Amino acid sequence: MKFILRHMLPAALSVAALLTSCGEPADERFVRVMLAENEHYTITGENPVVVPAGEDAVFSVDMEDGYAVIGATGGAVYSEENGTVTLPAVNYPATIETVCAVPKYYWYEYRFRQSEGTIESSLPSEKYMQGTEITITAVPNEGSVFLGFSKNKTLSEGGELLTNDLDYTFTLDSNITVCTNYVDADTFLLSHDANGGQSNGADGGVLYSTNSSEFYYCPNTLLMQGQFTREGYALLGYNTEPDGSGTFYGTGWNVDTGEGMTADLYCQWVPFSPEEDFEYEVKDGKVTIKGYTGDDEFVVIPETIGGHPVTKIGKSAMEGGTFRTLYITRNVDTVMNNAFKDCENLEKVYLTDNISSAVDNMFSGCDNYKTLCINGVQEPEFAYAEGGVAGVKYERLLHHADDKKVIVISGSSSLYGLSTPQLTEELNNEYTVINFGIHAGTPCTFFMEVAAHFAKEGDLVINAPEPMTDQWGGISFNSTFWGIFECAFDALALVDISEYSQVYSTFASFNESRKIFNNGRNYDWHDSNSDHNGDLNYYRGLESENHVTYVNGIQDFNRSMHNKKASKAYNRCAELITAKGAASLLSFSPINVNILSDKSRDIDYRNDYVASAEKNYDSIRISELEDYIMSGKYFSNTDLHPNNPGTEIRTHQLAEDILAWLAGN
């Protein structure tokens, strides 16, 4: 058995050995090697030895019971099994020093997944003497990318990265399990550097996270679950540059890696505001903030005060504060009435999805507050639902921001009834199509404002509202909305949050429900009936002409939904779109003729509805309502959800409308 010992341990005794060259015959060079005596072994063989250059010099030794050579210079090797000290491949004069001691023994093992790759190790998994040198080599399978070796755990489990190299040589000085870390070639990989903090309790370090690209376009950053800590600081999020000069991402946010599959991120830390700036009470081991006396421009609620977690912001606790930026950190789960009332300088708020009790007047009178950044603490729970396809739709918009785009905004009539590949092809493959149709009960204005953020010259943003108030300029959030954007909280930071209502009460309710569900989902989970475009892809066949479900009730084209408040909110977003050089266009949703009210069966009544839309909404109408009132045989589980033949017809009609408008402009 042959061990190569490189690292010296504190010597109880070391003795020099002298290496000298002897005379050289004309055809061969010899060297002489001497091994000095040691109080813990006796040299029993020839000493010194003379060997041809390039060969090993081997010394037989009789070790004292319990002792071993645990270190030697020059790469000399002690074999406990053979009782020898060997200097391999002697070529030049050198001095060898040895260290003898009572050795310790440690377990070494390695772990890998055979489906990803294998390991070649110089020694099998076993218990070895300290100082044993081991070399391990990763052998990736085809299609796998090797991330590196980690200590005791995989990188995704929080293991310490040992090296990114395929080959790793180390000296055994503790029990160790060496783990291989692979990802598929089409897997996203994010590295998160502690950047002055600690990762999993160790100073510094990098943690890795992976997301599959099978469904999604972007990976999500690590959630804020205690992997990173820094004394006296809160984790604000991540940045592509250590000093924060790059692109910021909150925890759980989407990262557009461009054409690549990797990105390096660095933790961004902000100091807690001083405890003495807060008035508070402690009850049942938890802190409630009662007042604030500081004057910082950036207030960071301490995660703990006096060693107790800060979990509540009390009624009117920070009313009238002069701060511009506020971070409600991760331990806070309750915010009371008017907690931040009349903080007139407040512009930006960070908070986490640990909030489970909040009211909508918590920021009343904060007229300059526009930007909300949400950090993820909880794992996603609703990504499996049909509404969860919004995540991939948003990522598609983020990833294709520079493309020439058609963005269709609607309810689930487009989630079910629009084919992205078909529309792309019928528009001669000149546009990237984003099917932003999701749920009729969510405010169309939010989707319009997000679309406006990514819009550019030549883009087309098309609203195809279902005959419901939320689709014609609604501004109210609900739990369904939060389920839709659960995997895309970063979208919230793109809008003027002051323009929306019921934001915090519905957010808190949604977060509380997630805590109850606790299904253990992750950012790779998605509805199996959805495809990479966010379209529903399961087959839904033809029905009869008189097919009707009444799931949506009787539908009425009532112009009253085109009210002043709704149209004002809609038109604000339409203006944001056109300011980018994009077109704000108006179409209609498909609807089953069998659910129309008696009034809506009258052509004049429908025409009045269309005329009202044209009058009150700053979008260019490109479609005829009549073309989207379809036979019952083209609908499936609701009277607004086309089946596959209905989807093909509706998509073709929309393509025709777009092409006709383009031809006239």
C-alpha positions, 0 to 999 in steps of 0.5 A: 500500500502506497501513501504520498504524504505532503503536509507536515504535522508538528514534529515530536522529533525530525532527523535529516537524511542526506542525499548525495550523488555518486560517480556516474558511469558513462551510460548511467547516472546513480544517486545515493540516498540516506535515511536518518535514524529516528527514535521511533523506528529502526532502519533494518535494511541497507542505508544509504542506498544507491539507485539509478536516477529515476528509480525509487529509493526504498528503506525498510524500517521497524516502527515502534508499536503504535507509531507511524511516519505521518509526514515526510519531505520530498514526497517520501511515502511511508507504507504501514503495510510494508514497513517501508519509507520510499522516496519515489523517482529519485533524480536530484539531491534532496533532504528528507525529514520525517515526523513520527507520531501516534497516528489518527484514523479517519473515514473517507468515502465518496458519493455520486449519482450514477445517472449523472457521472461516476468517480475514479478514486485512488483509494476505495471508501474506507478508514485510513491513517491521517496524512493519507493522500487521496486523488479523486477524479470526476467522470461526467456522463454525456450531457452532464456538466460537472460543478465541482466536489463538495465536502460532506453534502452536495452543493444544493444541500449546503455542502462546502465547495472543495474545487471546480476541477475534475481532479482533486487531491487532498490529505486526509485530516478528518472524516470526510465524504466527498460528493460530486455535483453535476447538472444536466447541460440544460440546467440553470445554475446560480452561484450565491456568494456570501459576500462578507457574510456567512453561508450555512454558519461558515465564514464566506462561501458560495451556495449553488442553486439549480433550476430546470430549463425544461419548462422555465426560461429563468432560474430563481434565486435562493429564498431567504431561509437562513442560508446566509447570515451576517451579524448586525445585517439583513440580507436585502437580496443579490446583485451581479456585482459584489459592490451592488453596482450591477443588476439587483435581484430579490430572494426568489426572483427570476434571473435572466441568464441570457443565452447562457445557463449560469450567473454569479450573484453576491449577497447584498447586506444592509445594517439593522437600524439601531435598537435604541431608535425603536420603542417596543414591548416584549410579550411571550418572547416576541417583540412588537414595535410601538414607535420609532425615534430615529432619522435614518433615510433607510430604515431596516427593522431589526430581525431581533431586539434584545435577542427576541424576534421582531414579529409585529409592527403595532398600530401607528407605530412608525407614523410620520417617519421621515425615512425614504426606504423601509425594509420590513425584515423576515421575522415580521408577520403582522402589520397593524392599522396605519403602521406607516401612516403619513410617511411622506418621504417614503418611496420604496418598501422591501418586505417578505412573504412571511407577512400573514396579517396585514391591512391595506391602510398600513401605508395610508398617506404615503403619497410618494411610495411607488415601489414594492420589492418582495423577498421570498421566504416561503417555497412556492405552493401554487405553481402546480395550478393552471394559474401558476403558468403566469410564472413562465409567461412572465419569464418569457416576457423577461427573456425576450424583452429585446425581441419584436413582440406581440403581447396578448393580455386577457383572462383564461379565455386566452390561457385556454384559447390561444395557441402561441405557436400558431399565432407566431407562424401566422404572423410570419414568424416576425414576432415573439408571441407572449400569451399573457392571458391567465385569469379574468378575476385579476386586474388587467392593468397590472399585466398592461403595466408589466408589459409596458415595462418591457415594450419597445418600438414596434411591439403590439400589446393587445387586450382581449378582455372578457366581459368582466370589470377586472378585464376593463381596468380593474385595479384590485388584487386578490389571492388568485393574483398572488398565486399567479405571480408566486414564482415571479414576485419581481414583477411587483417591483416594475409597477407603481404599487400606489395605483392598486388596491387590496394589495396587503390584505390579500398578500397576507391572506395568500401567505397564510394559506401557503403556510397551511398547505406546505406541500413542499413544492419548488421552482421547478414544479409546474402544471403538467398540462401547460407547455413552455409557452404557458399555453394549456396543451391537453386535448379538448374535443368538439362538443355539440352546437348547444353545449353550455356549462353556465360555469361563468353564468349568463354573460352580458355586454353591459357598457356599465363596466366601462366606467370612468374609474376603470377606463382611467386606470386602463388608459394610464397603462395604455399611455405607458405602452404607447410612450415606449413606441408600442401599439396598444390594441383592442380585440375581444375574448372568445365567448359561447353564444349560448350564455349570452343574456337576452339583451346581448343577443341583440346586435344593436346592444352589442354594437353599443358595447363596442362603441362604448369601449372605443369611446372610453379606452385609449386602445385601437380596436382591431377586431369585430366582437361578432367574430369572437361569439362562437358556437357552443361546440367550440368550448370545453369546461367553461363557456369562455374556454375554447377547446382545441378546434375553438382555439385554432379558430380563435387564434386564426381570427386574431392573426387575421385581425393583426395582419389586417391592421398592420397592412393599414398602418 
